[in-house]
Amino acid sequence: MERLGAAALLDTESKRYKDLGLSYMRLGDDEIVERLLADNSLLRLPLVRLGNAFTAGPAEATWKAWLGK
């Protein structure tokens, strides 16, 4: 969360996000963290780390750049 921010880890396209009606709410970072800790189905996946670099969600271009392809 420190590198990407809490909002980057929240999957705003997930069914669970929509079912909870979160798209109608303005959530601060603290509220997002609480919800992510309580319900991990709200996490944007995959979470990928290479050394000090980190991504949340599909980021194929970034992953290919990491691998030098």
N, C-alpha and C positions, 0 to 999 in steps of 0.2 A: 504494500500500500504506500510505503514511503516513496517508492520510485515512480509508480504510475498514478497514484491517487486512488482513493476509494471508488470514485465514479467509474474509472476505467475497468475495475474488476466486477462491476455490476452488469449482468447480462440483461440489457433492456429489451432484447428480442425474445427472451424466454417465455414460455407459456406461464410459468409460475409468476413471473414479474407482472404479466398482464392479468392473471387471475387475482392477484392481490390488489390490483388497481393502483399500482405504484406509478404508472405513467401520469396519473392525475395529481401526484404529490411532488412537492419540492423537498428533497431530502438533503440534509447537510451531511458532511463526511462522517460525523459521529453516528448519525442515524443509519447511514449505509453500512458502516462497519457492524453495528448491532444486528442489522438484518442479515448480513452475510454470515456472521457467526451463528445466528439462530437457524438459518436455512441455507445450507450450502448449494442448493439447487439454483440459487440466484447468482452463483459465480460464473463469470465468463470463462469458458474453457476452450482450448487447453491453456494451462499456465506453463510457460516454457522459459527455462533459464539456461544461459550459456555464459559461464564466467560471471561477470557483473551485469550482463545484459539480460533483460527480462521482457516477456510479452504476455499479454492476456488476450485470448481469442485467436482465431485464425489469422496468421501473419506470415503467409508463405514467402512473400518477397523478402521479409526480414530474415527468416530462417535460411533462405538460399544465400543471402548476403553473408550471413554468419559462416556458412559452409564454403563460401567462395565460388559459388556456381552461378 
